[in-house]
Amino acid sequence: MEIRTMFHCRQYALMMLSCVLLGACDKKPQSETTTQSAPTEAHDHAEFPKPTAPALLTGYEVFAKVCSHCHIESEYAPVINNPKEWRQRLDKRGRETLLKHAIEGYGDMMPKGGRRGKDLTDEQVAQGLDYILSLLPEEE
C-alpha cells in the first residue's frame, strides 16, 4: 500500500510540473521584446520625470524599459532620485567612462543592463545616460 501511495505522489508531482512548464511556454520570451527600434511615444512614470526636450525622449524610454529596473531602488546601483551620487560619479569618472561602463558592464552591472538591454545600440545606451545626466541640477 505504501509503494502505491508513493507512485501516486510521484505521478501527481510530474503532472503538476508538466502544467507549470506548459504554462511557461505560453509566455513571450524577454528576447522577443523590441528594444532595438526607437520608441515612438514616451509614457509618464511617477518615479522619474518625462523630459520636455524632445532630444531626451528616446533616452527616457531606454531608462524606463531597461535602466529603471536597477536605478529606481538599489543598494548597489546609483538611484535616479539621488543627484548627489550621480554628480560625484560624473565628476570623478566623466561621462565617457560612465558610458563605457554602461555599454561594457562594470562591477555588478551587466553590459547594457543585461538581458533587457542586450539589443540596445551604443547610441541608445548613450541616450539613456544623457537622460539620467539631464536630471542633475546645474553646477554652481
Secondary structure, DSSP 4 states (H G I P E B T S, - for coil): -HHHHHHHHHHHHHHHHHHHHHHHHTSPPGGGS--SSPPS----BTTBPPPSSGGGHHHHHHIIIIIHHHHSS-SSSPPTT-HHHHHHHHHHH-HHHHHHHHHH-BTTBPGGGGGGTTT--HHHHHHHHHHHHHTSPPP-
